Amino acid sequence: MNRWFRHLLVCLAIVLLALVPLFLLFAALALSNLLNCEIPTPASAKPCPLWGNDISNTLAVMFLSPWYLFYTLPLGGLGLIVYILLAVMTDLLKTRNSSRRR
């Protein structure tokens, strides 16, 4: 596998991990729409049955998960910057060392 493709996959994984709370919101909206339930708030959770279990509290937590974007986006951005810097530095060192050996 090409090393640049591997670096691209790692960067994509970091971005996707930073956006997980947003995906949870979309999943909560889709699930509540499928089950014909209102999006519950933690204060007033109306029952939302799925296979005999009430998932209203789970939907409420998933609906409020985008607040975690305040943590995951900066940390993901920082992780992306650190990874890119380390990848560039290691690639430069590899090319520098390989040119010295010749």
Steps between C-alpha positions, in 0.01 A plus 500: 500500500632841409608700805310810390182296468557368852550855628179605328308214664631595845404865446154393386462281810596793726241725332229234525574442869473874563156502333351202688268718716349644184439151363328409827262793454413385148446145626267625776300706251471209257404251771238725654358567154484128424326425829265800474626639830564857602859591575496481877672741731647369823236689701197367312577164348186351348512123447650384172482122475740292294460122523321538831760728660469872560788679326391857571790568738749363248351720228519801731869440567569446129309818417712703742831345389598784261597700808806271510612655171645781711753241621536263207551757223795682663655172614453349155651808339794487738544128433486564126764773519729288717461196273569701184809659656632163616429340162679776312797493739542122479471505121759777478734308730456184293580679174793680664644176636450316172678777306797487743549128446538542126 
